[in-house]
Amino acid sequence: MATGIFADFTESEVLAIRAAAKTLVTEGKTLMTWGSGNTTTGKQFVMPVKEVLEECRYALRKLDPDTYGAHVTRARCNFNSATYGS
């Protein structure tokens, strides 16, 4: 779920971030781990690419809903639970 961390960014900045995230995904560079004997080393990006893309979608929809689609809020009802009183 997006939190709006890119809310203060411009549209061009968000598009650049989204392009970089897509490049990481298509090149398979989202997470790297390697090891030798008893030593394991890893490299992880500051934010998982999936979250970056979600945040970009959220920010772009806020910046320009006509182009990127309006933000949709979903409500869920649960009519299957019953409460019984005495």
C-alpha positions as a Markdown table, in Angstrom:
| # | Residue | x | y | z |
|---|---|---|---|---|
| 1 | Met | 0.0 | 0.0 | 0.0 |
| 2 | Ala | 1.4 | 3.3 | -1.0 |
| 3 | Thr | 2.2 | 5.9 | 1.6 |
| 4 | Gly | 2.8 | 9.0 | -0.6 |
| 5 | Ile | 6.6 | 9.3 | 0.0 |
| 6 | Phe | 7.0 | 10.9 | -3.5 |
| 7 | Ala | 4.2 | 13.4 | -2.9 |
| 8 | Asp | 6.5 | 16.4 | -3.0 |
| 9 | Phe | 8.3 | 15.2 | -6.2 |
| 10 | Thr | 7.5 | 16.6 | -9.6 |
| 11 | Glu | 6.0 | 14.5 | -12.4 |
| 12 | Ser | 9.3 | 14.4 | -14.2 |
| 13 | Glu | 11.1 | 13.2 | -11.1 |
| 14 | Val | 8.5 | 10.5 | -10.4 |
| 15 | Leu | 8.7 | 9.3 | -14.1 |
| 16 | Ala | 12.5 | 9.2 | -13.8 |
| 17 | Ile | 12.3 | 7.1 | -10.6 |
| 18 | Arg | 9.7 | 4.8 | -12.3 |
| 19 | Ala | 12.0 | 4.4 | -15.4 |
| 20 | Ala | 14.9 | 3.5 | -13.2 |
| 21 | Ala | 12.9 | 0.9 | -11.2 |
| 22 | Lys | 11.6 | -0.7 | -14.4 |
| 23 | Thr | 15.2 | -0.9 | -15.7 |
| 24 | Leu | 16.2 | -2.7 | -12.5 |
| 25 | Val | 13.4 | -5.2 | -12.9 |
| 26 | Thr | 14.0 | -5.9 | -16.5 |
| 27 | Glu | 17.8 | -6.3 | -16.0 |
| 28 | Gly | 17.2 | -8.6 | -12.9 |
| 29 | Lys | 19.1 | -6.2 | -10.6 |
| 30 | Thr | 16.6 | -5.9 | -7.8 |
| 31 | Leu | 18.5 | -8.0 | -5.2 |
| 32 | Met | 21.9 | -9.6 | -5.2 |
| 33 | Thr | 23.4 | -12.1 | -2.8 |
| 34 | Trp | 26.6 | -14.1 | -3.1 |
| 35 | Gly | 28.7 | -16.2 | -0.8 |
| 36 | Ser | 32.0 | -18.0 | -0.3 |
| 37 | Gly | 32.5 | -20.6 | 2.3 |
| 38 | Asn | 31.1 | -19.3 | 5.6 |
| 39 | Thr | 30.8 | -15.7 | 4.4 |
| 40 | Thr | 27.7 | -14.4 | 2.7 |
| 41 | Thr | 27.4 | -10.9 | 1.4 |
| 42 | Gly | 24.3 | -9.2 | 0.0 |
| 43 | Lys | 23.2 | -6.0 | -1.6 |
| 44 | Gln | 19.7 | -4.7 | -1.4 |
| 45 | Phe | 18.3 | -1.4 | -2.6 |
| 46 | Val | 17.0 | 1.2 | -0.3 |
| 47 | Met | 13.4 | 0.3 | -1.2 |
| 48 | Pro | 12.1 | -2.8 | -2.9 |
| 49 | Val | 11.3 | -2.2 | -6.5 |
| 50 | Lys | 7.7 | -3.3 | -6.0 |
| 51 | Glu | 7.2 | -0.5 | -3.4 |
| 52 | Val | 8.9 | 2.1 | -5.7 |
| 53 | Leu | 6.5 | 1.3 | -8.5 |
| 54 | Glu | 3.5 | 1.4 | -6.2 |
| 55 | Glu | 4.6 | 4.8 | -4.8 |
| 56 | Cys | 5.2 | 6.1 | -8.3 |
| 57 | Arg | 1.7 | 5.0 | -9.4 |
| 58 | Tyr | 0.2 | 6.7 | -6.3 |
| 59 | Ala | 2.2 | 10.0 | -6.9 |
| 60 | Leu | 1.4 | 10.1 | -10.6 |
| 61 | Arg | -2.3 | 9.6 | -9.9 |
| 62 | Lys | -2.2 | 12.5 | -7.4 |
| 63 | Leu | -0.3 | 14.8 | -9.7 |
| 64 | Asp | -2.4 | 14.2 | -12.8 |
| 65 | Pro | -5.5 | 12.0 | -12.3 |
| 66 | Asp | -6.7 | 12.7 | -15.9 |
| 67 | Thr | -3.6 | 11.1 | -17.4 |
| 68 | Tyr | -2.7 | 8.4 | -14.8 |
| 69 | Gly | -6.1 | 7.6 | -13.5 |
| 70 | Ala | -7.9 | 8.7 | -10.4 |
| 71 | His | -6.9 | 7.2 | -7.0 |
| 72 | Val | -9.5 | 4.5 | -6.2 |
| 73 | Thr | -10.5 | 3.8 | -2.6 |
| 74 | Arg | -12.0 | 0.4 | -2.0 |
| 75 | Ala | -14.4 | -0.4 | 0.8 |
| 76 | Arg | -15.1 | -4.0 | 1.9 |
| 77 | Cys | -18.1 | -5.2 | 3.8 |
| 78 | Asn | -18.3 | -8.5 | 5.6 |
| 79 | Phe | -21.8 | -9.7 | 5.8 |
| 80 | Asn | -20.8 | -13.2 | 6.7 |
| 81 | Ser | -20.1 | -12.6 | 10.3 |
| 82 | Ala | -23.0 | -12.7 | 12.7 |
| 83 | Thr | -23.3 | -11.4 | 16.2 |
| 84 | Tyr | -25.7 | -13.2 | 18.6 |
| 85 | Gly | -26.9 | -11.5 | 21.7 |
| 86 | Ser | -28.3 | -13.2 | 24.8 |
